[in-house]
């Protein structure tokens, strides 16, 4: 069983101005660290503060206007506008409080500031999410044209209960319940609003707590634990999704991760150590003949050596190869946990593990939506190798080749996004000595 993540909706909830108490109640348990990052993020906070001002103005539009007309007050003297937010925005050089303004002018200003600054938040969202759909939640098109803002105001006030936590967003309001309940629900709705469908559930579904707790218990009950990875029979990106979605304080109890690698595997393994605090040993296994890999033999010998010489009593084996049952069954005094991939693992090895009370789980079950940092590093590294030849290559063919070479599974939309964002924007630059080079705009 897998559960939906809440990272996207946490970010959206913060940016659209959901009250802090509601943010903490709904998202802190799963995404407490992310919330802290958002609180400290200037770009996200700029949008949040303007969205809060816009929502407050919509809800108190007439009252604000009356206070300005008849009592000569301004928004910095009205209690329904967050005064701390206004002061902070002005410290950031946004001119908020204007003399002789009315509600209508403030509404135009708030929408202008949101429209001008929303793209600064693009990097808060992974490339696999359609940024245009996210952006559309914040920006009202043609907001300077007559009656556009009036219609949005009327729609909002007439269907305010359909808006998440009554915070204004630009969408077609329908009674979906809480659209910020989970990432899966949110993606389904916003894609539907654009006559599209989001289909890759691996991006927003994560392993169940029971699976994670079994891993934590295995680590906790071990004197010394190491991870042994058969790189030939494992996917580096899926393994990273495991490491990314487990509690880091639990993972720090792992002595090391040993990668048993073959020259024919992908370059992602070379980058894994840069994205985890667990010590990495990368064992490059040479071939005697091109037709025969020796990874399984080397890994078997390595596990035995770590047990008999280095005092490691527990191993997490990452492989779908049933041959490792010979290793597991030959070391009865060693504790094992096995991680496999659904498409590569047969029922026989699972049966053998179950009969001997050895826990196993699939690395496919862990969310892959939050591992863009590793994927981008590998993609950029591969792209850089082709930069000297760029003038002679076809960009669309190149991006397909890069994804194939790095063995990154991606939808056509993701590949298209990478092409538009990084291939089409490659820039020619010249240094102080007049030497030309090509730069990736990351």
N, C-alpha and C positions, 0 to 999 in steps of 0.2 A: 504494500500500500504506500502511495506517495501523497504528499501534501503540497498545496500551493504555497509559493513564497510570497513575501510582502515587501520586497525591496522597491519595486516600481511605485507601488501605491503609497509607501512611506514618503518617497521623494515628491510625488504629486501632492499628497496631503500637506506637506510642509510648504510647498511653493504656492498653492492656491489659498493658503492662509487659514487652514484648520487650526482651531484653538490648541494651544500647547497642552492643555490638560487632556484633550481628546487624542492628540498625537501620542502622548505618553501611555494613555490607557489602551489604545488600539495597536500600537506598533512597537512600544519599547521592549516588550519581552522578546520578540523575534529580531528586531532591528535597532536595538539600543545604540550600538556603535555607529550605525548609519545616521541615526538622529543627531548624535553628537557632532558628526562631521557636517551635517546640514546646518546645524546651529552656527557653526564656525565658518560656513561658506558665504562669502560676501555676495557672489552672483545669485545664489539661491535666495539669500535673504532680501536682496533688492527686489526680486520678483514677489517674494512673499509679502513684503511690506506694502508694495503697490497693490497687490491683489486684495489685501485686507482693507486698504483705503477704498478701493473700488467697490468691494462688497458692502462696506459700511455706508458709502455714499448712495448706493442703490437702495439699501434698506431704509435710509433716513434722507432720501433725496429732497422731499418737500420740506421736512423740518429743518434741514441744513439751509435750504434756500430761504426759508422764512427768517431764520436767525440772521442770515446775512443781510436781508432786505430791511428788516424792521428793528433788529437789535444791534446791527453793525458788528456782528461777531464774525470771526474767521475760523477755519477748521482747526487752527491751533488753540482754540478756546472752546471747542465743543467736545464733550466727554465721550461721545460715541466714536471718535477717531482716536486711534492709539497714538498718544503724544510722544511716547518714546520712539516709536517707529518714524514719526515725522522728523524728530530731532536727529535721529541717526541718518536718515536719508539726506538731510541737509548737510550733515557732516561729510557725507560722501559726495557733496557738490551737486546734489539735485535740488533745484529751486522749487520748493513745494508750495509754501504759503505765498499767495499773490494778492495784492491789493485790488479792491473793486471787482472781485470775482463773484460769480454765481455758481450754483451747483453744476449747471451745464458745462461751463468752462473747465471746472475741475475734472469732470468726467472725461472730457477730451484729453486733458493733460495726463491723467492717470493711464488712459489707454495708450497714449503716445509713449510714455516712459516704458510701459510693459512691452510694446511692440519693438522699441529700440533696443531693449536689453535682454529679451528672452533668449536670443541665440547664444548669449554668453553661458547659458545653462545646458547647451547641447551635450557637453562632455559628461554631464551627470547621468546620461542615459546611454545604454549600450547601443552599438551600431545595428543590432538585429531588430531594434524597435524603430518603426517608421517615425522619424523625427517630425515630419510634417503633421502627423496625427497628434503628437504631443503638443507641438507649437500651436495648433489650431484650438486647443483648449484654453489658451491664454490670450490669443490675439483676435480681436473682432475686426474682420475685413471691412474696409471702406468706412471706418468709424467716423471719419470727418464729413461724410456725406449726410444730407438732411434725412432725418427720421431713422437712421440706422441704429443709433444708440437708444432712441426712444423705443423702438421695437424690441431690442434686447432687454431693456428695462421692464417693459410690459410682460414679456415672456417670463422673465425671471420672477417677478413679483406674483404672477398668476400661478406659477408652478414651483414655488420656492422649495417645497418639500421634496421635489425630485432632484435637487442639487445636493452634492455631497456635503453633509454637515452644514447645509444652507450657504455654503461658500459659492460664489459665482464662478462658473466656467462657461466657455463658449461652446455650446453643443445643442443638440436637439433633445430637450428634456423628456425623458420617459421614466416610468416608475419601475426601475430595475432593483430597487432596494439600495443598499450601500454599494456603490460602484467601486469603492476603495476597500472592499472586503478582502480581496486577494488579488495578486497579479494576474491570475488566470481570468478572473471575472472582468477585471479592468480591461485587459487586452481584448477580450471577446467583444466588449461593448464598444470601445473606441474604434476598433477595426470595422465593426458592423456599421457604425455611424458614417464610415467612408466607403460603404459597399465593398468591404474587403473581409477576409477571414484570416485569423492568425491560427496556424495549425501546429506549430512546433511546441508541443507541451513540455519537452525536455528543458526548455528555457525557463519555465516557471514552476516546475514540480520538483520537489526535493524528497530525499529519503525520509521515511517516517521516523518519529522519535524513538520507536522501539529498535529500529535498525541502528541508529546512532548510539543509543544507550548500551546496546550489546557490544559495540566497538569500544566505548568508553570503559565498560566493565572489564573487557579483555585487557585493555592497557593498564587499568588501575590494579588489577589482580596479578599483574606480571612483575617479576623482579627486574628483568631487563627485557625490553621489547625492541625489535627491529623490523623494518619492512623490506622484503626482498621482492624485486620487480623483474619479471620476465618482459623486457621491452619489446621482444618480438611478438608476444601474444597479449599485449596490453596497449591501450590507447592513452597517450600521455595527457591529453586534454580531459579525458574522463577521470583519470587518476587525480589530476589537479582539482577537478570539481569535488572529489571526495575530500581532499585536504582543505579546500576553500570553505566547505560547508560544515565542517566539524569545528568544535570549540578549540580555539588555539591553545588555551591553557592545558587541555587534555593532550593535544598532540605534542606539546613540549616534553612530555614524559617519554616520548619515543627516542631511543638512542640515535638512530640513523635510518636513512633510506638508502638501500643499495640497489643501483640500477645496473642490471646485467644486460648489456646492449650489444647489438650486432651492427656492423657497418652499413647494413641495408635498411635500418630503421630510420625514422624521420628525425629532423634536427630539433624538434620540440624537446626531446630529452635533454639536450644540452642547455636548455633554458630553465628547466624545472627548478634547479637549485637557487635561481635568482628570485623565486617567488614563494619560497617557504623558509621558515626559520629552522626547520629540522636539518641537521647535517646530511649532506648528500655525498655518497661515494658512487662514482660513475666508473663501472668496470667495462672497458671496451674489450669485447671478445673477438679475437682474430679468427679467421677461417683457415683451416688447412687446405681445403678445397672449396671452390666457389659454390658447389652444390650442397654442402653440408654445414649447418650452423651448429656451434658448440655451446650456445647460450644455456641450454638446459643442464648440461654437464657442469659448466662453470658455476651456475647458480646452486646446484646441488652441493658441490664441493664447498662453496662459500658459506652456505647455511651450516653445514657440518663444522666447518672451521670456527665460525662465530659461536657455535654452541660449545664445542669442546675446548677452544682456546680463549675465547673472549667472554665467556660466562653469560651469553645471551640465552635466556630460557624460553622466550616466546617470539614467534615470527608471524607477521601478517604477510601471507603469500599473495602477490598480485599476479595472477595468470589464469587463463582458462584451459591450460594444457593438463590433461588427465595424467600425463607422465609423472607429475609431481606427487601423485599418490604413493609412488615408490619411496620417495623421500619422506613423506609424512608418516607412512606406516613403519618406516625403519627407525624412527626416533620417537619411541613411546614416551620418553620423559620430557619431550618438548611440547609446549602448547602452540597450537596453530589456529589461525583464523584465515580464511581464504576469501579473496575478492576476485570476481570473474566478470565476464561480459556475457550477456544473454545469447548473442548470436554465435559465440565461439565455444560455449560450454555444453557438453552433453549431460544426459540424465544419470549416466553411470557414476561419474565422479561425485555428483551431488548426493546420490544414494549412499555411496561409500562414506562420505563425510557425515551424513545424517546418522548412519548406523554407528559411527564412532563418536557421536556427540561433538563434532567439530563444527563451529558456527561458520556459515558462509553467507555472503551477500553480493549483490551486483553493483559494480561501479556505474552502471547505466542509470541507477535509481537516483543519483545525486544531481542536483540542479546544475545545468551547464550555462545558465544565463548570466552568471556573474564572474566568468573566467576570461573576459575579453582582454585583460591585461596581458595574459600569457599568449593568447592567440595573436594579438597585435604585435607583440615583440617578435614572434616567429615570422609573421607575415612581413613585417618591415625588414627584418634581417634578410629574408629571402629576396624581397624586392630590391634591396640595396645591391645585391650581387648582380642584378641585371641593369643597374643604372648606366654603366658605360655603354651598353648596347641599346639603350632606350630609343634613340632616333631611328633605329632600324627595325623596331618591333611594333606589332599591333597591340595597342593597349588592352583591348577586350580579350584577345587571345592570351596576353600575358597574365592577366588577373586569373583567368581560368587555370593556367599552368601553375601559378603560384599556389593556389588552393589545392591543386592535385599534388604538387610536390611536398607541401607541408602536411598533407593528409588531414586537413581540417574539413569536417563535414559542415556544409553551410547551404542555406536555401539560395535560390537564384536572386532573391531580393537582397540578401546579405551581401552576396558577391557584387551585385550591382551597386549597393551602397558603398562598398569598399572602392570600387572603380571610380564612382563619382567623387568620393571624398578625398581619395589619396592618389589615384592614378591620373585623373584629369587635372589635378591641381599641382602636379610636379612642376617645379620652378627652376629655371636656369639662373644660376648666380655666378658672380665673378669675385675673386678675392683681391686683396690689395696688390698682388703681383700680376693681376690680369688673367689668372687661370680660371677657366670655366669648370663648373660642376653642377650636378642636378641635385636638388633638395626636395625631400619629402616634407610636406606641411602637416605635421602631426598635431 
